[in-house]
Amino acid sequence: MFLVCIWIFPAWAQDLEALQQRLWQEQEAREKARDKLVTLTKQERLAHTRLVALEKKIADLKAERDQIQGSIEKLRTKQQKLQTRIGELHRQDQNIRGEIQSLLPKMWEVLIRADHLKAKVFDSWTEADRYMVWLSALTGTARQRVQELCSVQDALEEKRSSLESIRLSLVASQKDLDAMGRKLTQKRVQFLDQVHSLRKRKQSSQEELADLKASIDELKSRLEAMNSRKFWVQQGELLWPAQGKVVVSYGGGEEGRFTNGLGFSLAQGADVRAVSWGEVVYNDMLRGFGHVIIIYHGQDYYSLYAFLSHTSVRSGQKVEKGESLGQAGYFPAAQGPGLYFELRRKQLPIDPRSWLATR
C-alpha cells in the first residue's frame, strides 16, 4: 500500500504537460508561418523586380509602338500623295486620250488619201514639201501622244502597285500594333494579379503570425500560472465533480437552499471527485447539507461538495485534480443519491457553469 501511494501522477501535471505540448505546437506553427512569410516576402520582391523589368519592357514596346505609329502616319501621308499623283496621272491620261481621239479622224483621212498622195503630181516642190511636213507633224504628234499614254499608264500601274503595297504595310503594322497592345495589357494584368495575390497571402500570413504570437503569449501566461498553481487560469476547464444529471441549476434551487450551486442526481455509490488541486479545509457534517467537504484552491477560491455518504480524504490533506473525495449520498433535491456542488471566492458564490469544462 505504501508503494502504491508513494507517487500518483497528479492530474495537474498532466494538464501542465498538455499545455506545454500545445505551446510547442503553437511555437512550431509560428516558425512555419514565419518561414512562409519570409518565402512570400522573397517572392514578392522577385515579382516586384520582374514587374520593374516588365515596366521597362513595356516602355520599350511603347517606344517601338510610337515608332510604328510614326511609320504609319508617314505611310498614310505617302498614300495621300500617291492618291493625289494617281489622280493627276488619271486626268493626264484622259487628256491624252482626248487628243488622240481628236487626231484619229485626221489619221483616217491620211490613210484614205495615202494612195492619192502617192499618185498626185504636185505643181511645185513647195506644195509637195508643205504636204510632207503636214503629214510628218501629224504622224509625229500621234506617235508622241501614244508614247505619253503608254508612259502615263505605266506610271499609273506603278503608283497603284505602290499604293497597294503601302495599304498592305498599313494593315500589317496596325495588326502588329493591336497585338502588341493586347500583349502588353495582358502581361501587366497578369503581373498585377500575381503581385496582388502575393501581397494578400503575405497579409494573411502576417495576421496568422500575429494570432499565433497572441496564442503563444496566452499559453505562456497560462503555463506560468499553472507552474505557480493559480486557480483562476482553469476557468472553463475545471473537471465536473460527478457524472450525472443536473437537477438543480445555479440560482434555481429551493428558496433559501441550493440556489448558489449545482445539484446532481447520481447513481448509488457514484464517485465524487475534486474539480481541481487544493487542500481539504473542511470534512465534517454541516446542518442542512449532510456530510460536506470544502477544498481551498488558493487565491481565495473554494469548492464545496455536500451530501456525501462517506469520504476518502481527511482535513489538511492535499488533493489533486480528479482525485476521489468520496461517494454520493442521499440528496433531497434529487430524491435519491446525488451531490450538491458550489464554487466560492471570498465566501461569495460563483456560477459553476462558467468554470466547468464544456461537456
Secondary structure, 3 states (H helix, E strand, C coil): CHHHHCCCCCHHHHHHHHHHHHHHHHHHHHHHHHHHHHHHHHHHHHHHHHHHHHHHHHHHHHHHHHHHHHHHHHHHHHHHHHHHHHHHHHHHHHHHHHHHHHHHHHHHHHHHHHHHHHHCCCCCHHHHHHHHHHHHHHHHHHHHHHHHHHHHHHHHHHHHHHHHHHHHHHHHHHHHHHHHHHHHHHHHHHHHHHHHHHHHHHHHHHHHHHHHHHHHHHHHHHHHHHHCCCHHHHCCCECCCCCCEEEECCCCCCCCCCCCEEEEECCCCCEEECCCCEEEEEEEEECCCEEEEEEEEECCEEEEEEEEEEECCCCCCEECCCCEEEEEEEEHHHCEEEEEEEEEECCEEECHHHCECCC
